[in-house]
Structures are given as C-alpha cells and as structure tokens.
Amino acid sequence: MPRHRRSDDGIDWEEMFHTFRHAPWWAGPLVVVGLLLFFFVVFPLAIAALGTTNELAKGLASFLRVVMPIFGGFLSLAVLLVWGLSLVAKAFDRKRLDSQRGPRTIDALTWQQFELLLAEAMRRKGYAVQRPGGRGGGGADGGVDLRLTRHGETTLVQCKHWKAARVGVRPVRELRGVMVAEGAQRGVLVASGSFTGEARSFAAAAGVELIDGKALWPMIRSVQNAPADVSTPQPPTPNAPPVPSEPADATPPCPRCGSAMVRRVARQGPNAGGAFLGCSRYPACKATLRAPGVG
C-alpha cells in the first residue's frame, strides 16, 4: 500500500479530512471555535501575563501578537475548508447507500466504495464508525476495515469485496486474532460473495459473525432512506383488501411525462395495502395518482 505523506506544514490534512468525514457534523465548527479562542484570546493573554522586561523579549512578544492571530485565522479557514469538503464527502456517502438497488450494484463498487458503503450503513444503525485504514484506503488497517462502537461495546469489521472467489478461513482467523489483541467484544466479516464451509465452521466456533452477499443486501436495504422501489413485485400485505384489476386503457396518462400509469400497492406508511397509480417510468418519474375507486 502507498505510504501516507504528511504535509510540509506538519499538519496531516488528509487524516483531518477522514476524521471529520466520520465524525458528527459539529466537530468541524467546534475545532474552529477552539482555534479562534486560542489564537485571539488565550495566546494574547498568555503573552501579556509574562510581563517581559527585556527589550528583545518585548520585541518578540509584539511580533507574536501580530503574527499569531494572522496564522490562527488562516489555520481556522483551512480547517473550515477541510470540514466543508468532508460534508460533501458525507453527502456522497449517503447518496451511494440510498442508490443501491441490489447485489449487482453492490458488486459494481470498488473495494474502497464498498468499505464506505458499509461505514454509512453501520452509522445509520447507530454505531460510531472509524476507519483504521482510512486515508482513502491508503493506510495499513491491521486486519480491520471498520471499528464500531456503541453502548460501550467495540465491534471490528473486515470487508472482503471479492466477486469471483469464495472467502476462506484465513481472514476469519486474522479477524479473530485482532479481536483478542484489542479486546473487542464482537467481530464481523462482510463479503460481497460467499464463504467456504471451513470459514463458516471456524467462525461459528470463534464467535465471528459472517455476512455474505445474500445477507448483505437485506441489511443495506433496511437502512436506506430512498423510497421503496414499488416497481418490484412485492408479496401481498396480510389482511390487505383485494385490488380489482382494470384494463390498461382505464388509467389516465402520467401528469408529468405523459407515460402510462400502472396500478400498484403501497408497501408501507399509513396507506399500506392500498392501491395507487404510479408512473411506469419509475424511478425516473415518481408521479403518483389516486387509484380510481379508492377513497
């Protein structure tokens, strides 16, 4: 893996970016406020408290009174910029998760995007998320891609975005070793494909949870904010009233794009089980109408 490089000013801006990316939104403004307080309040008060009598010291103190606030202002602006970029990255992370439509779209991701997808999914499950190998995937992760904390419990997650090969027992053993070394309570190995029988047997004995491609998509779907894809056939809702069929020419055209409207059944919300008309071009067009005969 490429070695991560620190900037010439001694500040690890890339590490700061990834820290803000996985931190609460208010972390950036809090850091900026702290910097401004230090450079514009604490530092001038500290210089004044020294009570310098030497002429050279007085000159240095005067110089610092002028230079340090300027430096602090530029540093605060730089931190604010990095924080703003992290917000943009967060928006892409949310969009990436909500745009998934099944195992095929997950398989099309790069391994870095796969990690970020899982990080956002775990965040929505209520975990605080860290990427030990962060920095855009350029650092050594020690066998762990995500470190999750919730209610005082630590969970280590290893991601294997392998599309062709089945994941064997070795990654499971490695994850178990890191769990013991760090004293983590749980370990999860996530794969976009499948696991060998030996891997499943060892995981069951070692207390490592395995999530394969078949189980991954339902987990991702459960935390998505995007509206349900009603164009996909769904099982009937229990106790839902039967929806009478209608000829195709009985439905009006779409009020937005003019395409045909088709009868659908709501899966969730206050109208679950009820019928409505949706555009046949969904999700490109999300126009809906009240179904004829439905009050």
N, C-alpha and C positions, 0 to 999 in steps of 0.2 A: 504494500500500500504506500502511496506517496506520503512523504514526511510533511507534516503540517508546519507552515512557516509563520513565525511571529512578525508583526510589522516592525519597521525601523524605529518607531517611537516607543517600543516596549509594550504596547497595548495589543492584546490579542483580540482584534476586532471581529474576526470570524467566530471565535468562541463566544464573544458577547452576542453576536447575531443569533447563534443557535441557542444560547441561554434564554434570550428574550423570546425566541420562537416557541419555546416550550414552557415559558413562564406565564403567569397571569398578565393581562393587558396592562395593569397598572404598574408593573415592575419598571418599565422604562421611565415614565414620569417620576417615579419615586427616586430613581438613581439621579435623574437630572436635578430634582429639587435638592437632594443631598449635596451634589457638586456645587450648586449655586450658593447654598448656605455655607459650605466650607470656604470657597474662594472669596465670597463677598462679605461674609460676616465673621466666621471663626478665624480665618487667617489674618485679616487686618487687626482683630482684637488681640491675637497672639503676638503680633509684631509690636503693637502698642504696649503690651504688658511687659515686654522685655526691658523697656526703659534704657535703651542704648545710650551711652555717653561718648563712646569713641566716634570720631568723625567718620572713619571708614565704615564702621558699623551703621552709623546713621545714613550714610550714602547708600549702602546696600539695602537697608530697610526701606528707604524711599523708592529705590529701584524696584524692589519686590512688591511694594504697594501698588505700583503702576502695572507691572508686567503680569503678576499672578492673576488678577481679575480678568485681564485680557485672555490669558491662557485658559482660565476656567470657563470663560464664555465660549471660546472656540471648542473646548473639550465637551461642554454641555451640548452645543449644537451638533457635534459629531455623534455623540451618544443618542441624541434625539433622532438623527437621521438613521442610525442603525436600528433603533427601535421601530421607526416608521417602516423600514424595509422588512423587519420581522413581521409586522402586522400584515403586509402584503403577502408574505410567505404563508402566514396563517390562513389568509383568505383562500389561497390556492390549495392548502391542505384540506380545508373544509369542502371546497368545490370538488376536489379529487375524490373524497369519500362519498359525497352525495351523488356523483355522476356515475358511480359503478352500477352496472346492470346485470352482473352475473360473473361466473367463473372466467368467462372468456375475456372480459375487460380487465379482470384482475391479473390474468396471465400476461396481458399485453403490457403491464407496467414493467419498468426497470426495477432492479433489486433495491435501489435507493428509494424509489417511489413506493415500493411495497412496504418498506420499513415505515415511511412517513404515513402511509395509509393506516397501518396498524397502530401507530402512535396516536393518530387522531381518533381512531375508533376506541382505543383504551381511555383516552382523555374524556370522551363522551360517556364512558362507563363510570366516570368519577375518579379515575386514577390521576395522580400527579406523575408526569412522564419525564424521564430523562433518557437521552441517547448517549451512552458512554462512548460510542464510536462516532458521535456527531460529526460536526465539521463537514457536512455533505458526504459522509461516508469515507472520509479520508484518514480516519484515525483507527488505531487498534482498539477493539472492543473487548478483548479478554474473554471471548466466547459469549458475550451478552450484547444484544442489539438495543433492548429497551429495559430500563429499570423503572418499575412501577411501585408507587407507594399509596396506600390507602388504609386509614384506620390503624396506623402504626405497623402495618404488615408490608413486607417487601416481596415483590414478585419479579423474577428475572425472566426475560423473554428473549428467545433466539428465533430469528426468522430465516427460513430457507425457501427462497423463491426459485425452486428447481422445477422446470416444466417437463423434462424428459425422464430423469432418474428418480427412483424412489429413495427416500431418506433412510439411511441405515442407522445402526445402533451407535456409531461413533459420536455424532452430535449430541445424542441423548446423554451419553457418558460424560462428555465435556460439560454440558449444562449442569448435570448433577454435581460435578466437581466444583464448579463455580458457586453453586448454591451452598455447598458445605463450607467453602472457603469464606464466603461473605455472610454466612448465617442467614440466608434468605429463607423465608417460610414457604414460598411456592416457586415453581419453575414451569414455564410454558414453552413448548417448541411448536412453532407455527410453520406449516409448509403449504405451498400452493398446490403441491401434488399429493403424494401418499407416503406411507411409512411401511417399512418391511415388518414382517412378523417378529423378527428378533428385536427390532426397535420398540415395538409395542409391548413385548413381554418385559424388556428391561425397564421401560418407562413405568409400567404398572407396579413393578417391584420397587422402583426408586422414588415413586411419588412425583413423577414429572407428567404434566398434562400435555397431551398431544392434540393438536388441531390440524386436521388435514384439509385438503381443498373442498371436500364435500361439506365439512362443518364450518369452514371459514365464511362462505357466502352468507348463510343464515345469520351469523354473528355480525357481519358487516351490514346486512340489510336491517337488522334490529336497531341500529343506532343512526341510520340515515335520516336526515331531515327532509329529503326530497319527497314529494308526494308519491303515493303508491302508483305503480305502473298499471293502471286499470285495463290496459290493452292486453295484458297477460291473463289467460283464463285462470280463474280462482275457484276453489272449492266453494260450494254453497254455504251460506251462513246458516247455522242452526236456527230453526223456527222462523226463518225468513219467509214472507209470503211469496207465493209463486208469481213470477213476472210473465204476463201473457206475451206471446210472440206477435209481431206485427210485420206486415210486408214492408220491404225496403222503401217503397215509394211513399209510405205513410210518415216518414220523418222529414222535417224541414232541412234545408241546407245549413251549413255552418255559418253563423252570423259574422265570423271574422274572415274566413278564407274561401267560403263557398263550397267546401268539400262536403261529402256525405256525412251525416251524423249517424252514429250507431248506438243502440241501446246497451247500457252497461249496468252493473250492480255495484253500489258502494260497498267497500270492504270495511271501512272504519268511520268513526265520527258519529254524530247524532243521527245521521240518516243511514247507518249501516243496514244492509239488506234491502234498501230501497233502490228503485230504478231511476236512471237519469240518462240523458243523451250526451254523448261525448264525441268530439271530432275524430274522424277516422284517421287523421294525420297525427294523433297524439304520439310522442310528446312534443312534436314540432309546433302543434297548435293545441292549446289546452282549454279551448272554449267548451262550455257545457250549457245545456238547456234542461228545463224541467220536462220529464217524460210525459207524453200525453196520457191523460187518465190518472196521473199521480197528483194527489192534493198537496 
